[in-house]
C-alpha cells in the first residue's frame, strides 16, 4: 500500500503514475493521471457524502489516513478519521484539503488541465447522487438538499476563486438524469479497456446530444 500523502512528492507521484500507466495500458502519464483521479473520486468522496446523509456528524478524512495499492484498492485508516458538526469544515476537508492537493500533484507532473480533473470528480459525484435517489426514493428530498448544498458552495471550500465544478454537476432537481461531460477524460485513448466500451458513457465526443 502506498501512502496517498506520498504522491505529493514529485518523484513518488511519477513513479506511481508510471507503474499505473503500464498496468492500465495508457499511452502517457496524462491519460494515466486522469484515470487515477476518476478511480479515486469514485471511492473517497462517497464516504464523506454518506456520512453527511446518514450519520449525525460528517467525516473528515485526512490525506494522511489514505493508502492506495498498485491495484488501486483505496483504504482509509479509521483511527485518523475525524467527525465534525460543521458542514463548512467537512466540505473544506474533502475538497480544499484532500481532493485539491491530489489534483495539483497530478497536474504538476503531467500538465493535465485541472478542469479535466475537477470534472472527473464531478462525474463521480453525479453518479453518487443518481444512485442515491434510485436506492433511497423515500429520502429523495434529503439527497436533493445535499446536492444543492454542494452546488451552492463558493470557491473558498475548494481553495479556489470560484466553484471549480459548478458547470459539471447535475442540477439538484434532475439528479436521476445522466449529465454529459463537457471535457474528455481520455478514456478512449486506453489501448486495452476492461469495459466493453470505446468511450466512457458520458463522453462529449461520443454523445451527439452533449451539453454545451
C-alpha positions as CSV (number, residue, x, y, z in Angstrom):
1,X,0.0,0.0,0.0
2,X,1.3,3.5,-1.0
3,X,0.5,6.5,1.3
4,X,-1.6,8.9,-0.8
5,X,0.3,11.7,1.0
6,X,3.5,10.5,-0.6
7,X,2.0,11.3,-4.0
8,X,2.5,15.0,-3.1
9,X,6.2,14.4,-3.8
10,X,7.0,14.7,-7.4
11,X,9.4,11.7,-7.7
12,X,6.9,9.3,-5.9
13,X,4.0,10.6,-7.9
14,X,5.8,10.0,-11.2
15,X,6.8,6.5,-10.1
16,X,3.2,5.7,-9.1
17,X,1.8,7.0,-12.4
18,X,4.5,5.2,-14.5
19,X,3.5,1.9,-12.8
20,X,-0.2,2.5,-13.4
21,X,0.4,3.6,-17.0
22,X,1.9,0.2,-17.8
23,X,-0.8,-1.6,-15.7
24,X,-3.8,0.0,-17.5
25,X,-2.1,0.3,-20.9
26,X,-2.3,4.0,-21.1
27,X,-0.3,5.9,-23.8
28,X,1.2,8.5,-21.4
29,X,1.1,9.9,-17.9
30,X,-1.6,12.5,-18.7
31,X,-4.1,9.8,-19.6
32,X,-3.0,7.8,-16.6
33,X,-3.5,10.7,-14.2
34,X,-7.0,11.2,-15.5
35,X,-7.9,7.6,-14.9
36,X,-6.4,7.6,-11.5
37,X,-8.4,10.6,-10.5
38,X,-11.6,9.0,-11.7
39,X,-10.9,5.9,-9.6
40,X,-10.0,7.9,-6.5
41,X,-13.1,10.2,-6.9
42,X,-15.3,7.1,-7.2
43,X,-14.3,5.9,-3.7
44,X,-13.2,8.7,-1.4
45,X,-15.9,11.4,-1.7
46,X,-18.7,8.9,-1.3
47,X,-17.5,8.1,2.2
48,X,-17.9,11.7,3.2
49,X,-21.2,12.2,1.4
50,X,-22.6,9.1,3.0
51,X,-21.7,10.5,6.5
52,X,-23.4,13.8,5.6
53,X,-26.6,12.0,4.6
54,X,-26.9,9.2,7.1
55,X,-24.7,9.9,10.2
56,X,-25.1,12.5,12.9
57,X,-21.7,14.0,12.1
58,X,-19.8,14.4,8.9
59,X,-16.5,12.7,8.3
60,X,-13.2,14.5,7.7
61,X,-10.8,12.1,6.0
62,X,-7.2,13.5,6.0
63,X,-4.8,12.7,3.2
64,X,-2.5,11.0,5.8
65,X,-5.2,8.4,6.5
66,X,-5.4,7.1,3.0
67,X,-3.3,4.5,1.2
68,X,-3.7,3.0,-2.3
69,X,-2.4,-0.3,-3.6
70,X,-0.9,-1.0,-7.0
71,X,-4.3,-2.4,-8.0
72,X,-5.9,0.8,-6.9
73,X,-7.5,-0.6,-3.7
74,X,-8.1,2.6,-1.6
75,X,-8.1,2.2,2.1
76,X,-8.8,4.6,5.0
77,X,-7.3,4.3,8.4
78,X,-10.4,4.7,10.6
79,X,-8.3,5.8,13.6
80,X,-7.3,9.0,11.7
81,X,-10.9,9.9,10.6
82,X,-12.4,12.9,12.4
83,X,-16.0,13.8,12.8
84,X,-17.5,17.3,12.8
85,X,-20.8,19.1,13.3
86,X,-19.5,21.9,10.9
87,X,-20.6,21.4,7.3
88,X,-18.1,24.0,6.3
89,X,-15.3,22.1,7.9
90,X,-16.5,18.9,6.3
91,X,-16.7,20.4,2.8
92,X,-13.3,22.1,3.1
93,X,-11.8,18.9,4.5
94,X,-13.0,17.0,1.4
95,X,-12.1,19.4,-1.3
96,X,-9.6,22.1,-0.2
97,X,-7.5,19.8,2.0
98,X,-7.9,16.4,0.3
99,X,-9.0,16.4,-3.3
100,X,-7.3,19.6,-4.4
101,X,-3.7,18.6,-3.3
102,X,-4.1,15.3,-5.2
103,X,-5.3,17.1,-8.3
104,X,-2.5,19.6,-8.1
105,X,0.1,16.8,-7.7
106,X,-1.2,15.1,-10.9
107,X,-1.3,18.4,-12.7
108,X,2.2,19.3,-11.8
109,X,3.8,16.1,-13.1
110,X,1.7,15.6,-16.2
111,X,0.4,19.1,-17.1
112,X,-3.1,17.7,-17.4
113,X,-5.6,20.6,-17.1
114,X,-7.1,21.0,-13.7
115,X,-10.6,21.4,-15.1
116,X,-10.5,17.9,-16.6
117,X,-9.5,16.5,-13.2
118,X,-12.3,18.5,-11.5
119,X,-14.8,17.2,-13.9
120,X,-13.6,13.7,-13.2
121,X,-14.6,14.3,-9.6
122,X,-17.9,15.9,-10.6
123,X,-18.8,12.9,-12.7
124,X,-18.4,10.6,-9.7
125,X,-20.4,13.0,-7.5
126,X,-23.2,13.0,-10.1
127,X,-23.1,9.2,-10.1
128,X,-23.3,9.1,-6.3
129,X,-26.4,11.3,-6.2
130,X,-28.0,9.5,-9.2
131,X,-27.6,6.1,-7.5
132,X,-28.7,7.5,-4.1
133,X,-32.0,8.8,-5.3
134,X,-32.6,5.5,-7.1
135,X,-31.7,3.4,-4.0
136,X,-33.4,5.6,-1.4
137,X,-36.5,7.1,-3.0
138,X,-38.1,7.8,0.4
139,X,-35.2,10.1,1.2
140,X,-35.1,11.9,-2.1
141,X,-35.6,15.3,-0.6
142,X,-32.7,14.9,1.8
143,X,-30.4,13.8,-1.1
144,X,-31.6,16.7,-3.2
145,X,-30.8,19.1,-0.4
146,X,-27.3,17.8,0.0
147,X,-26.7,18.1,-3.8
148,X,-28.0,21.6,-3.7
149,X,-25.7,22.4,-0.8
150,X,-22.7,21.1,-2.9
151,X,-23.8,23.1,-5.9
152,X,-24.0,26.3,-4.0
153,X,-20.6,26.2,-2.3
154,X,-18.4,29.1,-3.0
155,X,-14.8,28.9,-4.2
156,X,-13.3,29.1,-0.7
157,X,-14.4,25.5,0.0
158,X,-12.1,24.4,-2.8
159,X,-9.3,26.9,-2.1
160,X,-10.2,28.4,-5.5
161,X,-11.5,31.7,-6.7
162,X,-14.8,30.0,-7.8
163,X,-16.6,26.7,-7.5
164,X,-14.5,24.6,-10.0
165,X,-17.3,22.1,-10.6
166,X,-20.3,24.3,-10.9
167,X,-20.8,23.7,-14.6
168,X,-20.1,20.0,-14.3
169,X,-22.6,19.0,-11.6
170,X,-26.1,17.7,-12.3
171,X,-28.9,20.1,-11.5
172,X,-30.2,19.1,-8.0
173,X,-33.7,18.9,-9.4
174,X,-32.6,16.4,-12.0
175,X,-30.4,14.0,-10.2
176,X,-31.8,11.0,-12.0
177,X,-30.5,12.3,-15.3
178,X,-27.1,11.4,-16.7
179,X,-25.2,14.6,-17.4
180,X,-22.9,14.5,-20.5
181,X,-19.4,15.7,-19.8
182,X,-18.1,19.0,-21.1
183,X,-14.4,17.8,-21.3
184,X,-12.9,14.5,-22.4
185,X,-11.3,12.3,-19.7
186,X,-9.2,10.4,-22.3
187,X,-10.7,7.0,-21.6
188,X,-10.9,6.3,-25.3
189,X,-7.1,6.6,-25.5
190,X,-6.5,3.5,-23.4
191,X,-5.1,0.6,-25.5
192,X,-7.0,-2.0,-23.6
193,X,-10.2,-1.4,-21.7
194,X,-11.8,-3.6,-19.1
195,X,-15.2,-2.4,-20.1
196,X,-16.7,-3.2,-23.4
197,X,-16.8,0.5,-24.3
198,X,-14.8,2.6,-26.7
199,X,-15.7,5.8,-24.8
200,X,-17.0,6.5,-21.3
201,X,-20.8,6.6,-21.0
202,X,-20.9,10.4,-20.7
203,X,-18.2,11.2,-23.2
204,X,-18.8,14.5,-25.0
205,X,-17.0,13.1,-28.1
206,X,-19.3,10.1,-28.3
207,X,-22.7,11.7,-27.4
208,X,-24.3,13.8,-30.1
209,X,-26.7,15.4,-27.6
210,X,-24.0,16.6,-25.2
211,X,-24.5,19.8,-23.3
212,X,-22.7,22.9,-24.5
